[in-house]
Amino acid sequence: MKLSRYIAVVLSKKSIGAPWVKKELDVAMNREIASGEVVVLPLLYEECELPEFLKGKLYADFSTPEEYEAVLGKLLRRLRIS
């Protein structure tokens, strides 16, 4: 994780309750705060209650299959990949 520019977190009903996801998010958010740069990229896989500390962040909403390509394109442009 230390060498990664971004850390994508897939948010679902199951993942937000998983202890290892919480731990990795904690590490990534601390790095984001310390560096002042965006590190955490929340990817919403299905509708779920977002953790409080992610509610103010922008996230890519992949929960609607019909919007997948548009959301992916927007994410890639934001990352300057496409």
PyMOL Python script that loads the backbone (N, CA, C, O; Angstrom):
from pymol import cmd

cmd.read_pdbstr("""\
ATOM      1  N   MET A   1       0.809  -1.185   0.000  1.00  0.00           N
ATOM      2  CA  MET A   1       0.000   0.000   0.000  1.00  0.00           C
ATOM      3  C   MET A   1       0.863   1.264   0.000  1.00  0.00           C
ATOM      4  O   MET A   1       0.441   2.299  -0.516  1.00  0.00           O
ATOM      5  N   LYS A   2       2.037   1.188   0.561  1.00  0.00           N
ATOM      6  CA  LYS A   2       2.887   2.375   0.641  1.00  0.00           C
ATOM      7  C   LYS A   2       3.308   2.887  -0.728  1.00  0.00           C
ATOM      8  O   LYS A   2       3.480   4.092  -0.915  1.00  0.00           O
ATOM      9  N   LEU A   3       3.473   1.990  -1.680  1.00  0.00           N
ATOM     10  CA  LEU A   3       3.948   2.390  -3.002  1.00  0.00           C
ATOM     11  C   LEU A   3       2.818   2.760  -3.953  1.00  0.00           C
ATOM     12  O   LEU A   3       3.080   3.253  -5.050  1.00  0.00           O
ATOM     13  N   SER A   4       1.588   2.536  -3.566  1.00  0.00           N
ATOM     14  CA  SER A   4       0.445   2.815  -4.428  1.00  0.00           C
ATOM     15  C   SER A   4       0.086   4.286  -4.385  1.00  0.00           C
ATOM     16  O   SER A   4       0.052   4.898  -3.317  1.00  0.00           O
ATOM     17  N   ARG A   5      -0.186   4.856  -5.566  1.00  0.00           N
ATOM     18  CA  ARG A   5      -0.619   6.260  -5.642  1.00  0.00           C
ATOM     19  C   ARG A   5      -2.052   6.392  -5.127  1.00  0.00           C
ATOM     20  O   ARG A   5      -2.378   7.331  -4.402  1.00  0.00           O
ATOM     21  N   TYR A   6      -2.899   5.439  -5.513  1.00  0.00           N
ATOM     22  CA  TYR A   6      -4.295   5.439  -5.102  1.00  0.00           C
ATOM     23  C   TYR A   6      -4.641   4.101  -4.464  1.00  0.00           C
ATOM     24  O   TYR A   6      -4.048   3.069  -4.777  1.00  0.00           O
ATOM     25  N   ILE A   7      -5.606   4.146  -3.571  1.00  0.00           N
ATOM     26  CA  ILE A   7      -6.128   2.925  -2.976  1.00  0.00           C
ATOM     27  C   ILE A   7      -7.629   2.937  -3.202  1.00  0.00           C
ATOM     28  O   ILE A   7      -8.355   3.740  -2.617  1.00  0.00           O
ATOM     29  N   ALA A   8      -8.081   2.036  -4.058  1.00  0.00           N
ATOM     30  CA  ALA A   8      -9.512   1.930  -4.357  1.00  0.00           C
ATOM     31  C   ALA A   8     -10.154   1.017  -3.328  1.00  0.00           C
ATOM     32  O   ALA A   8      -9.643  -0.060  -3.021  1.00  0.00           O
ATOM     33  N   VAL A   9     -11.277   1.466  -2.806  1.00  0.00           N
ATOM     34  CA  VAL A   9     -12.013   0.645  -1.844  1.00  0.00           C
ATOM     35  C   VAL A   9     -13.396   0.388  -2.421  1.00  0.00           C
ATOM     36  O   VAL A   9     -14.152   1.317  -2.707  1.00  0.00           O
ATOM     37  N   VAL A  10     -13.708  -0.883  -2.585  1.00  0.00           N
ATOM     38  CA  VAL A  10     -15.001  -1.279  -3.128  1.00  0.00           C
ATOM     39  C   VAL A  10     -15.990  -1.350  -1.969  1.00  0.00           C
ATOM     40  O   VAL A  10     -15.819  -2.134  -1.035  1.00  0.00           O
ATOM     41  N   LEU A  11     -17.017  -0.525  -2.045  1.00  0.00           N
ATOM     42  CA  LEU A  11     -17.989  -0.424  -0.962  1.00  0.00           C
ATOM     43  C   LEU A  11     -19.242  -1.223  -1.283  1.00  0.00           C
ATOM     44  O   LEU A  11     -19.903  -1.003  -2.298  1.00  0.00           O
ATOM     45  N   SER A  12     -19.546  -2.147  -0.397  1.00  0.00           N
ATOM     46  CA  SER A  12     -20.753  -2.957  -0.508  1.00  0.00           C
ATOM     47  C   SER A  12     -21.272  -3.181   0.912  1.00  0.00           C
ATOM     48  O   SER A  12     -20.625  -2.806   1.890  1.00  0.00           O
ATOM     49  N   LYS A  13     -22.432  -3.789   1.005  1.00  0.00           N
ATOM     50  CA  LYS A  13     -22.995  -4.064   2.327  1.00  0.00           C
ATOM     51  C   LYS A  13     -22.063  -4.934   3.156  1.00  0.00           C
ATOM     52  O   LYS A  13     -21.964  -4.757   4.370  1.00  0.00           O
ATOM     53  N   LYS A  14     -21.384  -5.867   2.514  1.00  0.00           N
ATOM     54  CA  LYS A  14     -20.478  -6.761   3.245  1.00  0.00           C
ATOM     55  C   LYS A  14     -19.126  -6.113   3.521  1.00  0.00           C
ATOM     56  O   LYS A  14     -18.577  -6.265   4.612  1.00  0.00           O
ATOM     57  N   SER A  15     -18.588  -5.394   2.545  1.00  0.00           N
ATOM     58  CA  SER A  15     -17.231  -4.867   2.710  1.00  0.00           C
ATOM     59  C   SER A  15     -17.134  -3.803   3.794  1.00  0.00           C
ATOM     60  O   SER A  15     -16.126  -3.734   4.497  1.00  0.00           O
ATOM     61  N   ILE A  16     -18.159  -2.976   3.942  1.00  0.00           N
ATOM     62  CA  ILE A  16     -18.054  -1.892   4.927  1.00  0.00           C
ATOM     63  C   ILE A  16     -18.026  -2.399   6.363  1.00  0.00           C
ATOM     64  O   ILE A  16     -17.625  -1.674   7.273  1.00  0.00           O
ATOM     65  N   GLY A  17     -18.448  -3.631   6.566  1.00  0.00           N
ATOM     66  CA  GLY A  17     -18.406  -4.216   7.901  1.00  0.00           C
ATOM     67  C   GLY A  17     -17.203  -5.104   8.147  1.00  0.00           C
ATOM     68  O   GLY A  17     -16.995  -5.569   9.268  1.00  0.00           O
ATOM     69  N   ALA A  18     -16.404  -5.348   7.112  1.00  0.00           N
ATOM     70  CA  ALA A  18     -15.253  -6.250   7.237  1.00  0.00           C
ATOM     71  C   ALA A  18     -14.103  -5.569   7.980  1.00  0.00           C
ATOM     72  O   ALA A  18     -13.704  -4.464   7.612  1.00  0.00           O
ATOM     73  N   PRO A  19     -13.567  -6.209   9.013  1.00  0.00           N
ATOM     74  CA  PRO A  19     -12.480  -5.609   9.799  1.00  0.00           C
ATOM     75  C   PRO A  19     -11.248  -5.251   8.963  1.00  0.00           C
ATOM     76  O   PRO A  19     -10.641  -4.204   9.191  1.00  0.00           O
ATOM     77  N   TRP A  20     -10.870  -6.092   8.006  1.00  0.00           N
ATOM     78  CA  TRP A  20      -9.676  -5.811   7.218  1.00  0.00           C
ATOM     79  C   TRP A  20      -9.888  -4.610   6.306  1.00  0.00           C
ATOM     80  O   TRP A  20      -8.940  -3.872   6.037  1.00  0.00           O
ATOM     81  N   VAL A  21     -11.109  -4.396   5.825  1.00  0.00           N
ATOM     82  CA  VAL A  21     -11.403  -3.223   5.001  1.00  0.00           C
ATOM     83  C   VAL A  21     -11.292  -1.972   5.864  1.00  0.00           C
ATOM     84  O   VAL A  21     -10.724  -0.967   5.436  1.00  0.00           O
ATOM     85  N   LYS A  22     -11.827  -2.032   7.066  1.00  0.00           N
ATOM     86  CA  LYS A  22     -11.741  -0.888   7.974  1.00  0.00           C
ATOM     87  C   LYS A  22     -10.288  -0.541   8.284  1.00  0.00           C
ATOM     88  O   LYS A  22      -9.924   0.635   8.315  1.00  0.00           O
ATOM     89  N   LYS A  23      -9.461  -1.552   8.512  1.00  0.00           N
ATOM     90  CA  LYS A  23      -8.052  -1.321   8.835  1.00  0.00           C
ATOM     91  C   LYS A  23      -7.320  -0.694   7.655  1.00  0.00           C
ATOM     92  O   LYS A  23      -6.576   0.271   7.832  1.00  0.00           O
ATOM     93  N   GLU A  24      -7.522  -1.229   6.455  1.00  0.00           N
ATOM     94  CA  GLU A  24      -6.858  -0.679   5.276  1.00  0.00           C
ATOM     95  C   GLU A  24      -7.341   0.739   4.982  1.00  0.00           C
ATOM     96  O   GLU A  24      -6.552   1.594   4.579  1.00  0.00           O
ATOM     97  N   LEU A  25      -8.630   0.989   5.182  1.00  0.00           N
ATOM     98  CA  LEU A  25      -9.159   2.342   4.986  1.00  0.00           C
ATOM     99  C   LEU A  25      -8.550   3.308   5.990  1.00  0.00           C
ATOM    100  O   LEU A  25      -8.239   4.448   5.644  1.00  0.00           O
ATOM    101  N   ASP A  26      -8.380   2.867   7.218  1.00  0.00           N
ATOM    102  CA  ASP A  26      -7.788   3.701   8.244  1.00  0.00           C
ATOM    103  C   ASP A  26      -6.368   4.098   7.854  1.00  0.00           C
ATOM    104  O   ASP A  26      -5.997   5.267   7.959  1.00  0.00           O
ATOM    105  N   VAL A  27      -5.586   3.141   7.411  1.00  0.00           N
ATOM    106  CA  VAL A  27      -4.209   3.407   6.984  1.00  0.00           C
ATOM    107  C   VAL A  27      -4.209   4.378   5.805  1.00  0.00           C
ATOM    108  O   VAL A  27      -3.445   5.343   5.792  1.00  0.00           O
ATOM    109  N   ALA A  28      -5.056   4.125   4.828  1.00  0.00           N
ATOM    110  CA  ALA A  28      -5.112   4.977   3.635  1.00  0.00           C
ATOM    111  C   ALA A  28      -5.577   6.390   3.959  1.00  0.00           C
ATOM    112  O   ALA A  28      -5.016   7.357   3.444  1.00  0.00           O
ATOM    113  N   MET A  29      -6.594   6.522   4.807  1.00  0.00           N
ATOM    114  CA  MET A  29      -7.087   7.852   5.169  1.00  0.00           C
ATOM    115  C   MET A  29      -6.038   8.637   5.960  1.00  0.00           C
ATOM    116  O   MET A  29      -5.905   9.847   5.778  1.00  0.00           O
ATOM    117  N   ASN A  30      -5.301   7.967   6.827  1.00  0.00           N
ATOM    118  CA  ASN A  30      -4.222   8.636   7.553  1.00  0.00           C
ATOM    119  C   ASN A  30      -3.154   9.141   6.589  1.00  0.00           C
ATOM    120  O   ASN A  30      -2.629  10.243   6.750  1.00  0.00           O
ATOM    121  N   ARG A  31      -2.840   8.328   5.595  1.00  0.00           N
ATOM    122  CA  ARG A  31      -1.865   8.747   4.587  1.00  0.00           C
ATOM    123  C   ARG A  31      -2.390   9.943   3.799  1.00  0.00           C
ATOM    124  O   ARG A  31      -1.640  10.869   3.491  1.00  0.00           O
ATOM    125  N   GLU A  32      -3.670   9.918   3.477  1.00  0.00           N
ATOM    126  CA  GLU A  32      -4.276  11.018   2.732  1.00  0.00           C
ATOM    127  C   GLU A  32      -4.215  12.312   3.549  1.00  0.00           C
ATOM    128  O   GLU A  32      -3.881  13.370   3.017  1.00  0.00           O
ATOM    129  N   ILE A  33      -4.531  12.226   4.817  1.00  0.00           N
ATOM    130  CA  ILE A  33      -4.501  13.406   5.689  1.00  0.00           C
ATOM    131  C   ILE A  33      -3.069  13.934   5.826  1.00  0.00           C
ATOM    132  O   ILE A  33      -2.840  15.141   5.757  1.00  0.00           O
ATOM    133  N   ALA A  34      -2.113  13.028   6.018  1.00  0.00           N
ATOM    134  CA  ALA A  34      -0.720  13.436   6.200  1.00  0.00           C
ATOM    135  C   ALA A  34      -0.129  14.063   4.944  1.00  0.00           C
ATOM    136  O   ALA A  34       0.648  15.013   5.035  1.00  0.00           O
ATOM    137  N   SER A  35      -0.488  13.544   3.777  1.00  0.00           N
ATOM    138  CA  SER A  35       0.097  14.035   2.526  1.00  0.00           C
ATOM    139  C   SER A  35      -0.678  15.209   1.937  1.00  0.00           C
ATOM    140  O   SER A  35      -0.125  16.002   1.175  1.00  0.00           O
ATOM    141  N   GLY A  36      -1.950  15.320   2.288  1.00  0.00           N
ATOM    142  CA  GLY A  36      -2.782  16.366   1.702  1.00  0.00           C
ATOM    143  C   GLY A  36      -3.219  16.060   0.282  1.00  0.00           C
ATOM    144  O   GLY A  36      -3.803  16.914  -0.386  1.00  0.00           O
ATOM    145  N   GLU A  37      -2.944  14.851  -0.185  1.00  0.00           N
ATOM    146  CA  GLU A  37      -3.316  14.427  -1.533  1.00  0.00           C
ATOM    147  C   GLU A  37      -4.410  13.375  -1.470  1.00  0.00           C
ATOM    148  O   GLU A  37      -4.545  12.661  -0.476  1.00  0.00           O
ATOM    149  N   VAL A  38      -5.188  13.287  -2.540  1.00  0.00           N
ATOM    150  CA  VAL A  38      -6.217  12.258  -2.618  1.00  0.00           C
ATOM    151  C   VAL A  38      -5.537  10.904  -2.780  1.00  0.00           C
ATOM    152  O   VAL A  38      -4.732  10.707  -3.691  1.00  0.00           O
ATOM    153  N   VAL A  39      -5.863   9.992  -1.904  1.00  0.00           N
ATOM    154  CA  VAL A  39      -5.308   8.643  -1.935  1.00  0.00           C
ATOM    155  C   VAL A  39      -6.436   7.627  -2.065  1.00  0.00           C
ATOM    156  O   VAL A  39      -6.344   6.685  -2.852  1.00  0.00           O
ATOM    157  N   VAL A  40      -7.500   7.821  -1.290  1.00  0.00           N
ATOM    158  CA  VAL A  40      -8.604   6.868  -1.232  1.00  0.00           C
ATOM    159  C   VAL A  40      -9.620   7.156  -2.342  1.00  0.00           C
ATOM    160  O   VAL A  40     -10.117   8.275  -2.470  1.00  0.00           O
ATOM    161  N   LEU A  41      -9.915   6.136  -3.133  1.00  0.00           N
ATOM    162  CA  LEU A  41     -10.912   6.227  -4.189  1.00  0.00           C
ATOM    163  C   LEU A  41     -12.067   5.290  -3.846  1.00  0.00           C
ATOM    164  O   LEU A  41     -11.988   4.093  -4.125  1.00  0.00           O
ATOM    165  N   PRO A  42     -13.128   5.805  -3.251  1.00  0.00           N
ATOM    166  CA  PRO A  42     -14.275   4.953  -2.937  1.00  0.00           C
ATOM    167  C   PRO A  42     -15.038   4.566  -4.204  1.00  0.00           C
ATOM    168  O   PRO A  42     -15.374   5.425  -5.020  1.00  0.00           O
ATOM    169  N   LEU A  43     -15.307   3.284  -4.362  1.00  0.00           N
ATOM    170  CA  LEU A  43     -16.051   2.758  -5.504  1.00  0.00           C
ATOM    171  C   LEU A  43     -17.294   2.063  -4.952  1.00  0.00           C
ATOM    172  O   LEU A  43     -17.192   1.010  -4.323  1.00  0.00           O
ATOM    173  N   LEU A  44     -18.450   2.645  -5.186  1.00  0.00           N
ATOM    174  CA  LEU A  44     -19.694   2.092  -4.659  1.00  0.00           C
ATOM    175  C   LEU A  44     -20.172   0.962  -5.565  1.00  0.00           C
ATOM    176  O   LEU A  44     -20.583   1.196  -6.701  1.00  0.00           O
ATOM    177  N   TYR A  45     -20.116  -0.257  -5.053  1.00  0.00           N
ATOM    178  CA  TYR A  45     -20.527  -1.443  -5.801  1.00  0.00           C
ATOM    179  C   TYR A  45     -22.029  -1.675  -5.696  1.00  0.00           C
ATOM    180  O   TYR A  45     -22.682  -2.056  -6.668  1.00  0.00           O
ATOM    181  N   GLU A  46     -22.566  -1.440  -4.503  1.00  0.00           N
ATOM    182  CA  GLU A  46     -24.001  -1.562  -4.277  1.00  0.00           C
ATOM    183  C   GLU A  46     -24.422  -0.553  -3.222  1.00  0.00           C
ATOM    184  O   GLU A  46     -23.608  -0.108  -2.412  1.00  0.00           O
ATOM    185  N   GLU A  47     -25.685  -0.201  -3.238  1.00  0.00           N
ATOM    186  CA  GLU A  47     -26.189   0.757  -2.262  1.00  0.00           C
ATOM    187  C   GLU A  47     -25.919   0.236  -0.853  1.00  0.00           C
ATOM    188  O   GLU A  47     -26.241  -0.906  -0.527  1.00  0.00           O
ATOM    189  N   CYS A  48     -25.325   1.092  -0.028  1.00  0.00           N
ATOM    190  CA  CYS A  48     -25.041   0.740   1.360  1.00  0.00           C
ATOM    191  C   CYS A  48     -24.823   2.023   2.143  1.00  0.00           C
ATOM    192  O   CYS A  48     -24.682   3.102   1.567  1.00  0.00           O
ATOM    193  N   GLU A  49     -24.797   1.894   3.441  1.00  0.00           N
ATOM    194  CA  GLU A  49     -24.551   3.036   4.318  1.00  0.00           C
ATOM    195  C   GLU A  49     -23.053   3.305   4.337  1.00  0.00           C
ATOM    196  O   GLU A  49     -22.268   2.471   4.789  1.00  0.00           O
ATOM    197  N   LEU A  50     -22.664   4.475   3.844  1.00  0.00           N
ATOM    198  CA  LEU A  50     -21.241   4.814   3.807  1.00  0.00           C
ATOM    199  C   LEU A  50     -20.726   5.104   5.211  1.00  0.00           C
ATOM    200  O   LEU A  50     -21.440   5.683   6.031  1.00  0.00           O
ATOM    201  N   PRO A  51     -19.489   4.704   5.488  1.00  0.00           N
ATOM    202  CA  PRO A  51     -18.885   5.076   6.773  1.00  0.00           C
ATOM    203  C   PRO A  51     -18.839   6.603   6.878  1.00  0.00           C
ATOM    204  O   PRO A  51     -18.662   7.284   5.868  1.00  0.00           O
ATOM    205  N   GLU A  52     -18.993   7.134   8.065  1.00  0.00           N
ATOM    206  CA  GLU A  52     -19.055   8.584   8.277  1.00  0.00           C
ATOM    207  C   GLU A  52     -17.902   9.332   7.616  1.00  0.00           C
ATOM    208  O   GLU A  52     -18.117  10.367   6.986  1.00  0.00           O
ATOM    209  N   PHE A  53     -16.679   8.817   7.755  1.00  0.00           N
ATOM    210  CA  PHE A  53     -15.524   9.537   7.245  1.00  0.00           C
ATOM    211  C   PHE A  53     -15.437   9.544   5.718  1.00  0.00           C
ATOM    212  O   PHE A  53     -14.616  10.266   5.153  1.00  0.00           O
ATOM    213  N   LEU A  54     -16.273   8.748   5.045  1.00  0.00           N
ATOM    214  CA  LEU A  54     -16.297   8.758   3.584  1.00  0.00           C
ATOM    215  C   LEU A  54     -17.467   9.552   3.013  1.00  0.00           C
ATOM    216  O   LEU A  54     -17.526   9.781   1.805  1.00  0.00           O
ATOM    217  N   LYS A  55     -18.389   9.970   3.858  1.00  0.00           N
ATOM    218  CA  LYS A  55     -19.594  10.647   3.363  1.00  0.00           C
ATOM    219  C   LYS A  55     -19.297  11.952   2.648  1.00  0.00           C
ATOM    220  O   LYS A  55     -20.047  12.338   1.752  1.00  0.00           O
ATOM    221  N   GLY A  56     -18.237  12.636   3.012  1.00  0.00           N
ATOM    222  CA  GLY A  56     -17.903  13.898   2.365  1.00  0.00           C
ATOM    223  C   GLY A  56     -17.029  13.750   1.136  1.00  0.00           C
ATOM    224  O   GLY A  56     -16.785  14.730   0.431  1.00  0.00           O
ATOM    225  N   LYS A  57     -16.553  12.546   0.867  1.00  0.00           N
ATOM    226  CA  LYS A  57     -15.676  12.323  -0.287  1.00  0.00           C
ATOM    227  C   LYS A  57     -16.490  12.028  -1.542  1.00  0.00           C
ATOM    228  O   LYS A  57     -17.580  11.460  -1.481  1.00  0.00           O
ATOM    229  N   LEU A  58     -15.938  12.426  -2.666  1.00  0.00           N
ATOM    230  CA  LEU A  58     -16.534  12.021  -3.936  1.00  0.00           C
ATOM    231  C   LEU A  58     -16.274  10.540  -4.119  1.00  0.00           C
ATOM    232  O   LEU A  58     -15.234  10.034  -3.698  1.00  0.00           O
ATOM    233  N   TYR A  59     -17.202   9.846  -4.739  1.00  0.00           N
ATOM    234  CA  TYR A  59     -17.012   8.431  -5.000  1.00  0.00           C
ATOM    235  C   TYR A  59     -17.612   8.079  -6.350  1.00  0.00           C
ATOM    236  O   TYR A  59     -18.511   8.757  -6.847  1.00  0.00           O
ATOM    237  N   ALA A  60     -17.098   7.010  -6.928  1.00  0.00           N
ATOM    238  CA  ALA A  60     -17.619   6.520  -8.206  1.00  0.00           C
ATOM    239  C   ALA A  60     -18.740   5.536  -7.890  1.00  0.00           C
ATOM    240  O   ALA A  60     -18.528   4.545  -7.192  1.00  0.00           O
ATOM    241  N   ASP A  61     -19.921   5.813  -8.404  1.00  0.00           N
ATOM    242  CA  ASP A  61     -21.101   4.995  -8.110  1.00  0.00           C
ATOM    243  C   ASP A  61     -21.342   3.983  -9.230  1.00  0.00           C
ATOM    244  O   ASP A  61     -21.906   4.311 -10.274  1.00  0.00           O
ATOM    245  N   PHE A  62     -20.904   2.754  -8.990  1.00  0.00           N
ATOM    246  CA  PHE A  62     -21.077   1.665  -9.949  1.00  0.00           C
ATOM    247  C   PHE A  62     -22.286   0.790  -9.596  1.00  0.00           C
ATOM    248  O   PHE A  62     -22.397  -0.335 -10.083  1.00  0.00           O
ATOM    249  N   SER A  63     -23.177   1.294  -8.766  1.00  0.00           N
ATOM    250  CA  SER A  63     -24.306   0.484  -8.300  1.00  0.00           C
ATOM    251  C   SER A  63     -25.408   0.315  -9.343  1.00  0.00           C
ATOM    252  O   SER A  63     -26.284  -0.535  -9.177  1.00  0.00           O
ATOM    253  N   THR A  64     -25.381   1.106 -10.412  1.00  0.00           N
ATOM    254  CA  THR A  64     -26.382   1.005 -11.469  1.00  0.00           C
ATOM    255  C   THR A  64     -25.702   0.485 -12.731  1.00  0.00           C
ATOM    256  O   THR A  64     -24.912   1.205 -13.342  1.00  0.00           O
ATOM    257  N   PRO A  65     -25.990  -0.740 -13.128  1.00  0.00           N
ATOM    258  CA  PRO A  65     -25.317  -1.326 -14.297  1.00  0.00           C
ATOM    259  C   PRO A  65     -25.400  -0.473 -15.563  1.00  0.00           C
ATOM    260  O   PRO A  65     -24.456  -0.444 -16.352  1.00  0.00           O
ATOM    261  N   GLU A  66     -26.502   0.210 -15.758  1.00  0.00           N
ATOM    262  CA  GLU A  66     -26.680   1.025 -16.965  1.00  0.00           C
ATOM    263  C   GLU A  66     -25.717   2.215 -17.006  1.00  0.00           C
ATOM    264  O   GLU A  66     -25.431   2.748 -18.079  1.00  0.00           O
ATOM    265  N   GLU A  67     -25.225   2.623 -15.853  1.00  0.00           N
ATOM    266  CA  GLU A  67     -24.332   3.784 -15.767  1.00  0.00           C
ATOM    267  C   GLU A  67     -22.855   3.394 -15.708  1.00  0.00           C
ATOM    268  O   GLU A  67     -21.985   4.261 -15.628  1.00  0.00           O
ATOM    269  N   TYR A  68     -22.573   2.096 -15.749  1.00  0.00           N
ATOM    270  CA  TYR A  68     -21.205   1.605 -15.546  1.00  0.00           C
ATOM    271  C   TYR A  68     -20.192   2.292 -16.460  1.00  0.00           C
ATOM    272  O   TYR A  68     -19.190   2.823 -15.981  1.00  0.00           O
ATOM    273  N   GLU A  69     -20.438   2.287 -17.759  1.00  0.00           N
ATOM    274  CA  GLU A  69     -19.467   2.840 -18.711  1.00  0.00           C
ATOM    275  C   GLU A  69     -19.249   4.329 -18.498  1.00  0.00           C
ATOM    276  O   GLU A  69     -18.115   4.804 -18.559  1.00  0.00           O
ATOM    277  N   ALA A  70     -20.317   5.066 -18.252  1.00  0.00           N
ATOM    278  CA  ALA A  70     -20.191   6.510 -18.025  1.00  0.00           C
ATOM    279  C   ALA A  70     -19.391   6.793 -16.760  1.00  0.00           C
ATOM    280  O   ALA A  70     -18.531   7.674 -16.752  1.00  0.00           O
ATOM    281  N   VAL A  71     -19.670   6.052 -15.692  1.00  0.00           N
ATOM    282  CA  VAL A  71     -18.957   6.249 -14.428  1.00  0.00           C
ATOM    283  C   VAL A  71     -17.487   5.860 -14.579  1.00  0.00           C
ATOM    284  O   VAL A  71     -16.604   6.556 -14.078  1.00  0.00           O
ATOM    285  N   LEU A  72     -17.225   4.755 -15.266  1.00  0.00           N
ATOM    286  CA  LEU A  72     -15.849   4.317 -15.491  1.00  0.00           C
ATOM    287  C   LEU A  72     -15.084   5.364 -16.297  1.00  0.00           C
ATOM    288  O   LEU A  72     -13.941   5.685 -15.972  1.00  0.00           O
ATOM    289  N   GLY A  73     -15.696   5.885 -17.325  1.00  0.00           N
ATOM    290  CA  GLY A  73     -15.049   6.923 -18.138  1.00  0.00           C
ATOM    291  C   GLY A  73     -14.712   8.154 -17.314  1.00  0.00           C
ATOM    292  O   GLY A  73     -13.625   8.716 -17.444  1.00  0.00           O
ATOM    293  N   LYS A  74     -15.632   8.566 -16.479  1.00  0.00           N
ATOM    294  CA  LYS A  74     -15.410   9.731 -15.615  1.00  0.00           C
ATOM    295  C   LYS A  74     -14.258   9.476 -14.646  1.00  0.00           C
ATOM    296  O   LYS A  74     -13.420  10.350 -14.426  1.00  0.00           O
ATOM    297  N   LEU A  75     -14.222   8.273 -14.068  1.00  0.00           N
ATOM    298  CA  LEU A  75     -13.152   7.913 -13.146  1.00  0.00           C
ATOM    299  C   LEU A  75     -11.799   7.900 -13.859  1.00  0.00           C
ATOM    300  O   LEU A  75     -10.818   8.427 -13.333  1.00  0.00           O
ATOM    301  N   LEU A  76     -11.740   7.314 -15.031  1.00  0.00           N
ATOM    302  CA  LEU A  76     -10.484   7.256 -15.787  1.00  0.00           C
ATOM    303  C   LEU A  76      -9.998   8.647 -16.181  1.00  0.00           C
ATOM    304  O   LEU A  76      -8.798   8.918 -16.146  1.00  0.00           O
ATOM    305  N   ARG A  77     -10.923   9.528 -16.556  1.00  0.00           N
ATOM    306  CA  ARG A  77     -10.542  10.907 -16.876  1.00  0.00           C
ATOM    307  C   ARG A  77     -10.004  11.620 -15.641  1.00  0.00           C
ATOM    308  O   ARG A  77      -9.030  12.368 -15.724  1.00  0.00           O
ATOM    309  N   ARG A  78     -10.638  11.387 -14.506  1.00  0.00           N
ATOM    310  CA  ARG A  78     -10.185  12.007 -13.256  1.00  0.00           C
ATOM    311  C   ARG A  78      -8.788  11.532 -12.886  1.00  0.00           C
ATOM    312  O   ARG A  78      -7.991  12.296 -12.340  1.00  0.00           O
ATOM    313  N   LEU A  79      -8.494  10.282 -13.182  1.00  0.00           N
ATOM    314  CA  LEU A  79      -7.171   9.718 -12.897  1.00  0.00           C
ATOM    315  C   LEU A  79      -6.180  10.018 -14.015  1.00  0.00           C
ATOM    316  O   LEU A  79      -5.000   9.678 -13.929  1.00  0.00           O
ATOM    317  N   ARG A  80      -6.686  10.662 -15.068  1.00  0.00           N
ATOM    318  CA  ARG A  80      -5.895  10.999 -16.264  1.00  0.00           C
ATOM    319  C   ARG A  80      -5.311   9.769 -16.935  1.00  0.00           C
ATOM    320  O   ARG A  80      -4.165   9.761 -17.383  1.00  0.00           O
ATOM    321  N   ILE A  81      -6.132   8.732 -16.990  1.00  0.00           N
ATOM    322  CA  ILE A  81      -5.744   7.486 -17.656  1.00  0.00           C
ATOM    323  C   ILE A  81      -6.323   7.455 -19.058  1.00  0.00           C
ATOM    324  O   ILE A  81      -5.755   6.834 -19.957  1.00  0.00           O
ATOM    325  N   SER A  82      -7.437   8.116 -19.245  1.00  0.00           N
ATOM    326  CA  SER A  82      -8.121   8.091 -20.542  1.00  0.00           C
ATOM    327  C   SER A  82      -8.317   9.497 -21.057  1.00  0.00           C
ATOM    328  O   SER A  82      -8.876   9.687 -22.137  1.00  0.00           O
TER     329      SER A  82
END
""", "prot")
cmd.dss("prot")
cmd.show_as("cartoon", "prot")
cmd.util.cbc("prot")
cmd.orient("prot")
